[in-house]
Amino acid sequence: MCGRFALSAPASRIQAVFGLPALPELLPRFNVAPGTQVAGILNDAYGPKLEWFRWGLIPSWAKDPKIGYRALNSRSETARSKPMFRSAFKRRRLLIPMDGFYEWTRVGKTKKQPWHIQLPNGEPFAVAGLWETWTDPDGETVKSTTLMTTTPNATMEPIHGRMPVILPESTWETWLSEDTDLDAVESLLVPFEGDLHPYRVSTYVNKVANKGPECKEPQTDEENT
């Protein structure tokens, strides 16, 4: 499961990495949590564009939006066939930009050690996602998203049993296009083959209310004792 991530790069860097049109300045976010608004990148006739989505996918047929908290992630092995995700898998795919994500490993019986995982150069990267539009009884529409996960690569395996589907740039167009054969779409949902840089961070990140850069700062030796 991926339950927390960061997108702290300046708007100009996100724009350059993803080939987006000019973006308004974005506040750095060091502890993005479920239920909040997250950036998603779609393709239209004019190229890639950035929109905002609630994290936690709400299917169009849902009666209660709280179902989204059960759909923060979608497993790559079952998304194509599972009723909650299969419609979005066919035609509503997006990229979720981030420059790091968090996972926790158990230490002893009660303690959990948080980790921040990023690319070695700290650059933003793209995670595969699905999106839906849901309309509430008052007619208000909510766009929501879920992050795709897969089995861990060699770097992530000691930390967690799942990892986000990180898509190399060469696959972005294939993932986003509605014309892509679904077998080809499914073939992209594999563990990341590139290098990752995981490092321990302090338990400051555990609290959703903590939003500062301390969330992703490396843990000090004193905190290890």
C-alpha positions as CSV (number, residue, x, y, z in Angstrom):
1,M,0.0,0.0,0.0
2,C,1.1,3.6,-0.6
3,G,-0.6,5.8,1.9
4,R,1.5,8.9,2.0
5,F,3.7,10.8,-0.5
6,A,5.4,14.1,-1.2
7,L,5.3,16.5,-4.1
8,S,7.6,19.3,-3.1
9,A,9.3,20.3,-6.3
10,P,8.6,23.8,-7.6
11,A,6.0,24.2,-10.3
12,S,8.6,25.1,-12.9
13,R,10.3,21.7,-12.4
14,I,7.0,19.7,-12.5
15,Q,6.1,21.6,-15.7
16,A,9.5,20.7,-17.3
17,V,9.5,17.1,-16.3
18,F,6.0,16.4,-17.6
19,G,5.9,18.8,-20.5
20,L,3.0,20.7,-19.1
21,P,1.9,24.2,-20.0
22,A,2.7,27.0,-17.6
23,L,1.5,26.2,-14.0
24,P,0.5,28.5,-11.2
25,E,2.9,28.3,-8.3
26,L,2.3,25.2,-6.2
27,L,2.9,25.0,-2.5
28,P,5.4,22.3,-1.7
29,R,3.6,19.3,0.0
30,F,5.7,17.0,2.1
31,N,3.0,14.8,3.6
32,V,0.1,14.2,1.1
33,A,-2.5,12.1,2.8
34,P,-5.6,10.2,1.8
35,G,-8.8,12.2,1.3
36,T,-6.9,15.3,0.2
37,Q,-6.6,16.8,-3.3
38,V,-3.7,15.4,-5.4
39,A,-2.4,16.5,-8.7
40,G,-3.1,14.2,-11.7
41,I,-1.8,14.5,-15.3
42,L,-4.2,13.7,-18.2
43,N,-3.8,14.0,-22.0
44,D,-6.3,15.8,-24.2
45,A,-6.2,17.1,-27.8
46,Y,-3.7,19.8,-26.8
47,G,-1.3,17.6,-24.8
48,P,-0.7,16.9,-21.1
49,K,-2.6,18.9,-18.5
50,L,-2.7,19.0,-14.8
51,E,-6.0,18.6,-12.8
52,W,-6.9,18.0,-9.2
53,F,-8.5,14.8,-7.8
54,R,-9.5,13.6,-4.3
55,W,-7.3,10.7,-3.2
56,G,-9.6,7.7,-2.8
57,L,-11.5,6.5,-5.8
58,I,-15.3,6.9,-5.7
59,P,-16.9,4.8,-8.4
60,S,-19.7,6.5,-10.4
61,W,-22.3,4.0,-8.9
62,A,-21.3,4.5,-5.3
63,K,-23.9,5.5,-2.7
64,D,-21.5,6.8,-0.1
65,P,-18.3,8.7,-0.9
66,K,-16.6,7.2,2.1
67,I,-16.0,4.1,-0.1
68,G,-13.1,6.1,-1.5
69,Y,-11.1,5.4,1.7
70,R,-11.2,1.7,0.7
71,A,-9.8,2.6,-2.7
72,L,-6.7,4.6,-2.0
73,N,-4.7,2.0,-4.0
74,S,-5.7,-0.5,-6.7
75,R,-3.7,-3.7,-7.1
76,S,-2.3,-4.1,-10.6
77,E,-3.1,-7.8,-10.6
78,T,-6.9,-7.2,-10.2
79,A,-7.7,-3.7,-11.3
80,R,-8.7,-4.7,-14.8
81,S,-11.5,-7.1,-13.5
82,K,-12.5,-5.7,-10.1
83,P,-15.9,-3.8,-10.3
84,M,-14.6,-0.8,-8.4
85,F,-11.8,-0.2,-10.9
86,R,-12.5,-1.9,-14.2
87,S,-14.3,0.9,-15.8
88,A,-11.6,3.4,-15.0
89,F,-8.9,1.0,-16.0
90,K,-10.4,0.8,-19.5
91,R,-10.7,4.5,-20.2
92,R,-9.7,6.8,-17.3
93,R,-6.0,6.5,-16.6
94,L,-3.7,9.3,-15.3
95,L,-0.2,10.0,-14.0
96,I,0.2,11.1,-10.4
97,P,3.4,13.2,-10.0
98,M,5.4,12.8,-6.8
99,D,9.0,13.2,-5.8
100,G,8.9,10.6,-3.0
101,F,6.6,8.3,-1.1
102,Y,6.6,6.9,2.5
103,E,6.4,3.4,3.8
104,W,6.8,1.9,7.3
105,T,8.7,-1.1,8.6
106,R,7.9,-2.8,11.9
107,V,10.6,-2.5,14.5
108,G,9.9,-4.8,17.5
109,K,6.4,-5.4,18.6
110,T,5.0,-1.9,18.5
111,K,7.3,0.6,16.8
112,K,7.2,1.4,13.1
113,Q,10.1,3.0,11.3
114,P,9.1,5.4,8.5
115,W,11.1,5.6,5.2
116,H,11.1,8.1,2.4
117,I,11.7,6.6,-1.0
118,Q,12.7,8.8,-4.0
119,L,14.8,8.7,-7.2
120,P,18.5,9.0,-6.5
121,N,18.5,12.5,-8.1
122,G,15.3,13.6,-6.2
123,E,13.5,14.4,-9.4
124,P,9.7,14.1,-9.7
125,F,8.4,10.9,-11.2
126,A,5.1,9.4,-12.3
127,V,2.9,6.8,-10.6
128,A,0.1,5.1,-12.5
129,G,-3.3,6.0,-11.4
130,L,-7.0,5.7,-12.3
131,W,-9.7,8.3,-11.9
132,E,-13.5,8.6,-11.8
133,T,-16.2,11.2,-11.6
134,W,-19.0,10.8,-9.0
135,T,-22.0,13.0,-8.5
136,D,-23.5,13.5,-5.0
137,P,-27.3,13.8,-4.4
138,D,-27.1,17.6,-4.6
139,G,-25.6,17.4,-8.1
140,E,-22.0,18.3,-7.1
141,T,-19.3,16.3,-9.0
142,V,-16.2,14.9,-7.3
143,K,-13.2,13.8,-9.3
144,S,-11.2,11.1,-7.4
145,T,-8.2,8.9,-8.0
146,T,-6.4,5.8,-6.9
147,L,-2.8,4.8,-7.1
148,M,-1.8,1.6,-8.8
149,T,0.5,-0.8,-6.8
150,T,2.5,-3.8,-7.7
151,T,4.9,-6.3,-6.1
152,P,8.2,-4.7,-4.7
153,N,11.4,-4.6,-6.6
154,A,14.7,-5.6,-4.9
155,T,15.1,-2.2,-3.2
156,M,11.6,-2.1,-1.8
157,E,11.3,-5.7,-0.8
158,P,13.0,-5.4,2.6
159,I,10.8,-2.3,3.4
160,H,7.3,-3.3,2.2
161,G,5.4,-6.0,0.4
162,R,3.9,-3.6,-2.2
163,M,5.1,-0.5,-4.1
164,P,3.5,2.1,-6.4
165,V,3.7,1.5,-10.1
166,I,6.3,3.9,-11.2
167,L,6.1,4.5,-14.9
168,P,9.2,5.4,-17.0
169,E,8.7,8.4,-19.3
170,S,8.8,6.2,-22.3
171,T,5.5,4.5,-21.2
172,W,3.5,7.7,-20.3
173,E,1.8,8.1,-23.7
174,T,0.8,4.4,-23.8
175,W,-0.6,4.5,-20.3
176,L,-2.7,7.7,-20.9
177,S,-4.1,6.9,-24.3
178,E,-7.6,5.6,-24.4
179,D,-6.7,3.7,-27.6
180,T,-4.1,1.5,-26.0
181,D,-4.9,-2.2,-26.0
182,L,-5.7,-3.3,-22.5
183,D,-3.2,-6.1,-22.6
184,A,-0.5,-3.5,-23.4
185,V,-1.8,-1.3,-20.5
186,E,-1.6,-4.2,-18.1
187,S,1.9,-5.1,-19.2
188,L,3.1,-1.7,-17.8
189,L,2.1,-2.6,-14.3
190,V,5.4,-4.1,-13.1
191,P,7.9,-3.3,-10.4
192,F,10.2,-0.3,-11.2
193,E,13.4,-1.4,-12.8
194,G,15.3,1.8,-12.1
195,D,17.3,2.8,-9.0
196,L,15.5,4.1,-5.9
197,H,17.0,5.8,-2.9
198,P,15.2,4.9,0.4
199,Y,16.3,6.4,3.7
200,R,14.9,6.5,7.2
201,V,13.0,9.6,8.4
202,S,11.7,10.6,11.8
203,T,8.2,9.7,13.2
204,Y,7.3,13.3,12.6
205,V,5.8,12.2,9.3
206,N,3.4,9.8,11.1
207,K,1.0,12.6,12.0
208,V,-1.1,13.7,9.0
209,A,-1.2,17.2,10.5
210,N,2.6,17.6,10.2
211,K,3.2,19.2,6.8
212,G,6.7,20.6,7.0
213,P,9.9,19.6,5.2
214,E,10.9,17.8,8.4
215,C,8.7,14.9,7.0
216,K,11.3,13.9,4.5
217,E,14.5,14.9,6.2
218,P,16.9,12.0,6.9
219,Q,16.7,10.6,10.4
220,T,19.5,11.7,12.7
221,D,21.8,9.4,14.6
222,E,20.2,10.7,17.8
223,E,16.8,9.6,16.6
224,N,18.1,6.1,16.1
225,T,19.0,5.6,19.7
